[in-house]
């Protein structure tokens, strides 16, 4: 018989490192669309150059456990298929770009009971990031990009589904769509289904809350800590503990993001937030500066709560300065 993929039963973990090159995951002859799979085990990939995910990365688990998944690349992470874990956290850290494939079937990173953290020195292209709450935990999605955070599909499909959302970009979050002939539509905005959001960028923030009947709150988002630990088996049969901050490449950011709050731009950036079916509430965070939304310089602000269903309450509530 032939074997393909990397698979671990029980709580066994998978650790793959390319000290000077790249890692590519493909599906094998079994055609199950999986490249790496574990049951409750962690998965950690380190590459000096690129990581290309062309088959699913899956850590299934019991109700009380689930493996964490970490991908660290010196250059790019190219995600063409899904990253899925039942109860663990997901960390993706790239020295340049993180790109989730634009496709008719949305490329997804999902945890059913954990947090998702993406860090890129340049641009993050988002398909669907989903941190749901199966048990009592609260899912948080956090993205930090040196340049832009973009909608890879440039349409109305949801990009981020979680309770809390934390966004930080050196350039723009989402984008304008001033070439469209429909002023009320922006397919380049990030489409969210979240409860609480905080975001900071230089040149613009464009968000669309798409979850009908659910309110959106601008407020403090608590800190996020993501840790992926595995054990490396050495050639001499000894073992070495490895975590997501150890790498053959230098991870410029530790997998921890501090508390974050408000919506802010710093270089003439506009702030535009639309709630399709619900109320938009702006609160001051823990800094008590009384600012909830702050657009720098010539940046304009649009805060809009839309109502198309008669039973929907659609208000804009300002509990902090704009």
N, C-alpha and C positions, 0 to 999 in steps of 0.2 A: 504494500500500500504506500501511497505518497502522503507526505505531510506538508502543510503550509501554515502560514500565520504564526504568531506568538500567542500562546495561551497558557494561563496558570489557573489551576483549580484551588479550592480552599482559599486561604488568605495570602497565598503567595503573590509576590510583587514582580513587576517587570521593569528592568532598568536597561536602557540602550544608550550608548554613547558613541559619537563619532568625533574623535579628538581633533582631527584636522579637516574633516569633510562634512557631508550632508547625510541626512536620513530620509528615506522615502518609504512610505508604507503603501503596499498594494494588496489587493485581495488575491488569494491563491486559487487553486483549482476547485476548491469546495464551493466557491461562488456564494459565500454567506455574507459578503460585503464587509467582513471584519479583517482588520490587520493585526490588532492586538486586543486580547480580551482577558479579564480576570474575574474572579468572584471574591469580592471584599478586599482584593489586593490593590496596592498603589501601582501607578504607571508613571514612569519618569523617563523622558527623552531629552538628551543633551546633544546638540550638534554645533560644531564650530562655525558652520556656514548656514545651510537651510534645513528646515524640516518640511516635508511635503506629505500631507495626509490625504491619500487617495483610497483609503479604506477606513471603515469605522474604528474608532478607539473606544472600547467599552469596558467599564468596570461595573458589573452587576453586583448586587449585594442583598443582604438580609435587611429587615426593617431597622435593625439597630446599628448596622455597620455599612460600610461602603468605601471603596477605594478612592483616594485622591488621584488626580491626573495633572501632570506637569509637563509642559513643552517649553524648552529654552533653546533659542537659536541665536547664533552670533549675527546672523543676517536676517533672513525672512522666515516666517511661518506661513505656509500656503495650505489652507484648509479647504480641501475639495469634498470631504465627507464629514460625517458627524463625530463629535466627541461627547460621550454619554457616561454619566456615573449616577448610581442610585442614590447615594448618600454622601458622597465626598465633595471636596472642593476642586476647582479647576483653576490652574495658573498657566497662562501663556505669556512668555516674555521674549521679545524679539529685539535684536540690535538694530533693525531697520523697520520692516513692514510686517503687519499681521493682516492677511487677506483671506477672507472667507468667500468662497466661490459664489459668483452671481449666476443663478440658475433658476429654472422654472420651479424646481423643488428646493426650498430654502435650506441652505447649509446651516446646521444647528450645533450649538454647544449647550448641553443641558445637564443640570444637576437637580435631583428631586428633593434634596434636603441639604444644600450647601451654598457656598458662595462662588462667584466667578470673578476672576481678576485678570485683566489683559493689560500688558504694559508694552509699548512700542516706542522706540526712539524717533520714529517718523510717523507713519500713518496707519490707522486701524480702519479696515473696511469690514462692516458688520453685516452678517446675515441675520441669524437669530441667536440671541443669548438668552437662556431661560433658566432662572433659579427659582424653583417653585417651593412650596411648603407642604410637604406630606405630613410631617410631625409638627412639633411646636416651634421649630426653628424658623427664623426669618431670613429669606433669601435676599442677598445683595449682589448686584452686578456693578463692578467698578472698572472703569477704563481710563487709562492714562496714556496720552499720545504726545510725542514731542512736536508733532505738526497737527494733522487733522484726524477727526473721527467721522467717518462717512457711512452712509447707507449704501451697501454694495449693490442692492437690487434697484435702487432709485425708483421705488414704487410705494404703494400704500401697505405692503405687508409689514407685519410687526417685526421690529429689530430687537427689542429688549422687553422681556416679560419677567418681572420680579416684584418684590415688595419695595425695596430700596434701590435707587440708582445714583451712582457717583461718577461724574464725568469731568475730566480735566484735559484740555488740549492747548498746545502752544499756538495753534492756528484756529480752525473753525470746527464747531460741532454741528453736524449736518451741513446744510448749505442752502443758499437761496435758489429759487427756480424762476428767475425773472424773464426767461424766454417763453414760458408757458402763456397760452392765451386765456387761462382760467385763473383769475387773481386769488380765488379762495383755495387753490390747490398748490401744494409744494411737495412733489415726489422726492425731493432731495433732503427733506427734513428727516431726522431720526424718528421713527414711529415706535411709540412705547405703550406698554400696558403695565404701569407701575403705580405705587401709592405715594411715595415720597422721592423727591429729586433734589439734587444739588449739583451745580455745574459751573465750571470756570473755563474761559477761553480768552484768546486775544482778539480775534476778529469776527466772532459771531457765534450765536447759539440759536439753533432752529429745532424745535421739538414739537411733536404732535402726539398727544395722548389719545389713543385710538380705542380704548376699552370702554364701550358704551355703558353709561350709567355708573361709572366709577370716577370718583373725584381725584384730583391731583393736588398734592401739597408741596410747596417749596419750603424746605426746612432743613434741619441738620440731618445728615446721614452718618450713622456711627462708623467707627473705624473698621477696617477689614483686615484680617490676618489669614493668609493662606499658606499652609505648610504641606509639602509633599515629601515624605520620607520613605526611602527604600534601603535595602542592604545590598551592597555590591560584593559579589563573590570573586575573590582574587585568584590568580592563576595558581598560587601556592596553597589554595584551599582555605586561606583565612578570609575574614569578612570585614568590610568597612561600611559604616553607616554613611549614607549620602542623603542630602536634602536639596531642595530646589535652589538654595543659594550657593551650593557647591557646583562647579561646572568647569568643563574644559574651556569654556568661554567666560568672560567676565559679565555677570549679571549686574548691570549698573544700578538697579533698584531692588532693594529688599522687598519680599512679598508681603509688605504691610503698608496700608494707606491710613493716614490719620483721619479723624473726624473732619467732615466737610459740610459746608452749608451755603445757602443763598444761590442766586444766579448772578454771575459777574463776567464782564468783559473788560479788557485792559488796553485795547488799541483801536478805538473807534468802532468797536464791534456792536452790531445790533443784537437784541434779544427778542425772539419771537416764539411764543408758546401758545399752542392751540389745544383746547380740550374739546373733543368732538361731542361728548354727551355727558356733561357733569360740571361740577364746580371746581374752579381753580382758586386755591387759597395760598397766599404768600405770608409766611411767618418769618420773624427774626430768629436766627439760630442762637447758639450758646454764646456767641461773641457779644451779644447785646449791643450791637452798634446801631440797632434800629433799622438797618438796611436789609431788605429782602431781595430786591432786584436792583442791580447797578450796572448801567451801560456807560462805558467810557466815551468821552469826547463827543463826536458826532453820531455815535451809535443810537439808533432809535429803539423804542420798546413797543411791542405788541403783546398784550395779554388778553386772550379771548376764550370765553366759554360759550360753546355753541349748543343750541337746543333744536333738535329736529323732531323728537318724540314729545308728545304733549305731557307725559308723566315725568319727564326729566326736569330736575332743578339745575339750572345752569347760571351760576353767579360767579363773579370775580370778587373775592374777599381779600382785602388788604389789611393785614395785621402788622405790617412793616412798611417802611418807606420804599418807594419806587423812584 
